C-alpha cells in the first residue's frame, strides 16, 4: 500500500506545480505527462479539491487555480537547482540585454527559496560552469522582452529595421513567435508592409514602438507555421 501511495503523492505535487505554471491545463495533457488515464487525473483533481485547493474547472478547456490563490514555494531537488544554475549561465551569454536582466532577476528570486544547504552548492556550480560564444559579453539588442509581451498581448509593433544588406525600412508588424538559431534570436511576424509572414533578426531592429493597437490572434502553433510556410520552400 505504501509503495502505491508514494507515486500518487508525487503526482499530486507535480499536478499542483503544473497548475501554478500554466493558466490552464487539460486532463489529457496531465494524463500524458504522468502516464496515467484521464479517469485517474479526474480522481486526482477531486482529491486536490477536497484538500482545499481552489481548482477552477473551465468546461471544455481544462483546469486552473483560482486567481489570487498562492501556494507556498515548492522545494527544489538538487538536480532541479543545478538545472537553474545552468540556465542562468546560459542566459548570461545571451545577446539581448532585456532578456539577460530579467532572466537573471527571475532566477535569483527562485534561488532565494532554495534550502540553505543548496545555496552553497549553487554558488559552487555557478563558478564551475562555462559556455563559449559571445565571449565579448557584448549585448547587441534590447528588444526581446518587449517582443515577448507583444506576442502574448497581441500588440502591433512599429519597427525600424536594418537588414543584412544595410537596407533600412520602417514597417508595422504583428509578432507571432521567436526562435533561436546560431546564437541569434529571430522574430516571426506578419509584416503589414509586405502582407505576409517574415523573419527578422532581433539584433537588427534599431527601434521598436508599441502602436497601442491590437491584432486578431493568428490561430496556429509554431509547428503549424513551419509546416505551412517554411517546410516546402
Residue pairs with C-beta under 8 A, 6 or more apart in sequence:
8 44
11 34
11 36
11 44
12 44
12 47
12 48
13 74
14 33
14 34
15 30
15 34
15 41
15 44
15 45
15 48
16 48
16 53
16 71
16 74
17 74
18 25
18 30
18 33
19 25
19 55
19 63
19 64
19 65
20 65
20 71
22 64
23 64
24 58
24 61
24 62
24 63
24 64
25 62
25 63
25 64
26 61
26 62
26 63
27 38
27 41
27 42
27 45
27 62
27 63
28 38
29 62
30 41
30 44
31 37
31 38
31 40
31 41
34 41
45 55
45 57
45 63
48 55
49 55
53 65
53 69
53 71
54 65
54 66
54 69
55 63
55 64
55 65
55 66
56 63
56 64
56 65
56 66
57 63
58 64
65 71
73 113
75 113
75 115
76 84
76 110
76 113
76 114
76 118
78 118
78 121
81 111
81 114
81 118
81 121
81 122
82 121
82 122
82 125
84 107
84 110
84 111
84 122
85 111
85 122
85 125
85 126
85 129
86 125
86 129
87 103
87 107
88 103
88 104
88 107
88 126
89 126
89 129
89 130
89 131
90 131
91 99
91 100
91 103
91 104
91 107
92 100
92 104
92 137
93 131
93 133
93 134
94 100
94 103
94 134
95 134
95 138
95 139
95 140
95 141
95 183
95 184
95 185
95 203
96 139
96 140
96 141
96 142
96 143
96 144
96 145
96 185
96 202
96 203
97 139
97 141
97 142
98 141
98 142
98 143
98 144
98 145
98 146
99 144
99 145
100 139
102 145
111 119
111 122
114 122
133 183
134 183
140 203
141 185
141 202
141 203
141 205
143 202
143 205
143 208
144 178
144 185
144 202
146 157
146 208
146 210
147 157
147 175
147 178
147 187
147 202
147 208
148 178
149 155
150 156
150 157
150 175
150 210
151 175
151 176
151 177
151 178
153 214
154 174
154 214
154 215
154 216
154 217
155 175
155 210
155 211
155 212
155 213
155 214
155 215
156 172
156 173
156 174
156 192
156 210
156 211
156 213
156 214
156 215
157 172
157 173
157 174
157 175
157 189
157 208
157 209
157 210
157 211
158 170
158 171
158 172
158 207
158 208
158 209
158 210
158 211
159 170
159 171
159 172
159 173
159 200
159 205
159 207
159 208
159 209
160 168
160 169
160 170
160 205
160 206
160 207
160 208
161 168
161 169
161 170
161 171
161 200
161 204
161 205
161 206
162 168
162 204
162 206
163 169
163 204
164 201
164 204
168 206
169 193
171 191
171 192
171 193
171 194
172 191
172 192
172 193
172 211
173 187
173 189
173 190
173 191
173 192
173 198
173 200
174 189
174 190
174 192
174 215
174 218
175 187
175 188
175 189
176 188
176 189
176 190
176 197
176 218
176 222
176 225
177 187
177 188
177 222
177 225
178 185
178 186
178 187
178 188
178 202
179 185
179 186
179 188
179 222
180 186
184 201
184 202
184 203
185 201
185 202
185 203
186 199
186 200
186 201
186 202
187 199
187 200
187 201
187 202
187 205
188 197
188 198
188 199
188 222
188 225
189 197
189 198
189 200
190 196
190 197
190 198
190 215
190 218
191 197
191 198
197 225
197 229
220 228
